[in-house]
Amino acid sequence: MRVEHIGLATLCLGKWQDVPNLPRPAAIITDPPYGQKLKTNSGVRSPRPRPGRSGILKPRAIPYPEGIIGDDKPFDPSSILCLSDIVLLWGAHKFADRLPQGQFLCWDKIPTGTRRDQGDGEAAWINAPGRPMRIFRHLWNGICTGAGYETKNEFSHNTSAQRRVHPTQKPVDLMAWCIEQARVPSGGLILDPYMGGGSTGIAAVRAGHPFIGVECEPQYFDAACRRIEKAQTQLRAA
Ligand SMILES: C[S@@+](CC[C@H](N)C(=O)[O-])C[C@H]1O[C@@H](n2cnc3c(N)ncnc32)[C@H](O)[C@@H]1O
């Protein structure tokens, strides 16, 4: 199994079930595939170079792989729930009937109030019954994103330019908020067994947490390595 050590982060390419000696983390914060059967590369143009305004050939965006591994069937949270004392799962509105007592968190993707075809928000679940429900408001609609989203150059506060590395990528600010909501002890290890493009990892290392991320799709794994390395380089330079 390929394993990359990048500062506070240890990133594994493969299925998390196959990672040997996975330590028990202080918290699992993750966004598993849950049976959306999302068509990930529909409408993506060919990766052939195209001329830019200057006439110089510019590479096209790399298309996503077809489908998300595991997204063809409903998610069973039971194998994850026993791995840590603190567990926070995105997509929980899709598998709420398989979760024990806990609390929901909500991401309002359209604080402007406009309705979205794909739904106006998403729910996460945390194994903390009795806590108040909380809402995170962060614009996420096509090319419009809220502050703190990663662009081609750096973590930008623009609301337009963006570069997604994963079709269901979560904003880093949202994952930073999740770490706060989960009340992860200072310096506690955070595990994301369904890492995707690494948004949880960026939020974790920025908050000073050691992080283990596991991703089985090489394209997303490589993107996560790049993004988490860049985040830590920026932290050191600041
Ligand atoms: C919903 S996406 C996570 C997206 C992530 N939140 C982000 O911001 O990019 C779930 C990811 O889990 C990966 N995956 C599916 N089954 C896995 C497994 N058993 N072990 C590790 N990764 C897995 C998929 O390839 C996919 O990239």
The ligand as a Tripos MOL2 file, in Angstrom:
@<TRIPOS>MOLECULE
LIG
   27    29     1     0     0
SMALL
NO_CHARGES

@<TRIPOS>ATOM
      1 C1        -17.9780   11.2820   -0.7980 C.3       1 LIG1
      2 S1        -16.3290   11.0830   -1.2960 S.3       1 LIG1
      3 C2        -15.4080   12.1130   -0.1680 C.3       1 LIG1
      4 C3        -15.1600   13.5070   -0.6920 C.3       1 LIG1
      5 C4        -14.3970   14.3680    0.3040 C.3       1 LIG1
      6 N1        -15.2420   14.7620    1.3850 N.3       1 LIG1
      7 C5        -13.7690   15.6140   -0.3390 C.2       1 LIG1
      8 O1        -13.9220   16.7170    0.2140 O.co2     1 LIG1
      9 O2        -13.1410   15.4920   -1.3950 O.co2     1 LIG1
     10 C6        -15.9480    9.4710   -0.7370 C.3       1 LIG1
     11 C7        -14.5830    8.9580   -1.1740 C.3       1 LIG1
     12 O3        -14.3360    7.6910   -0.5640 O.3       1 LIG1
     13 C8        -13.5780    6.8900   -1.4640 C.3       1 LIG1
     14 N2        -13.7840    5.4990   -1.0070 N.ar      1 LIG1
     15 C9        -14.8480    4.6830   -1.2320 C.ar      1 LIG1
     16 N3        -14.6980    3.5290   -0.5680 N.ar      1 LIG1
     17 C10       -13.5180    3.6050    0.1130 C.ar      1 LIG1
     18 C11       -12.8290    2.7270    1.0100 C.ar      1 LIG1
     19 N4        -13.3310    1.5480    1.3570 N.pl3     1 LIG1
     20 N5        -11.6430    3.1320    1.5160 N.ar      1 LIG1
     21 C12       -11.1230    4.3400    1.1670 C.ar      1 LIG1
     22 N6        -11.7300    5.2190    0.3260 N.ar      1 LIG1
     23 C13       -12.9300    4.8540   -0.1790 C.ar      1 LIG1
     24 C14       -14.1070    7.2270   -2.8300 C.3       1 LIG1
     25 O4        -13.1540    6.9830   -3.8480 O.3       1 LIG1
     26 C15       -14.4260    8.7210   -2.6650 C.3       1 LIG1
     27 O5        -13.3850    9.5310   -3.1600 O.3       1 LIG1
@<TRIPOS>BOND
     1     1     2 1
     2     2     3 1
     3     2    10 1
     4     3     4 1
     5     4     5 1
     6     5     6 1
     7     5     7 1
     8     7     8 2
     9     7     9 1
    10    10    11 1
    11    11    12 1
    12    11    26 1
    13    12    13 1
    14    13    14 1
    15    13    24 1
    16    14    15 ar
    17    14    23 ar
    18    15    16 ar
    19    16    17 ar
    20    17    18 ar
    21    17    23 ar
    22    18    19 1
    23    18    20 ar
    24    20    21 ar
    25    21    22 ar
    26    22    23 ar
    27    24    25 1
    28    24    26 1
    29    26    27 1
@<TRIPOS>SUBSTRUCTURE
     1 LIG1         1 GROUP 0 **** ****
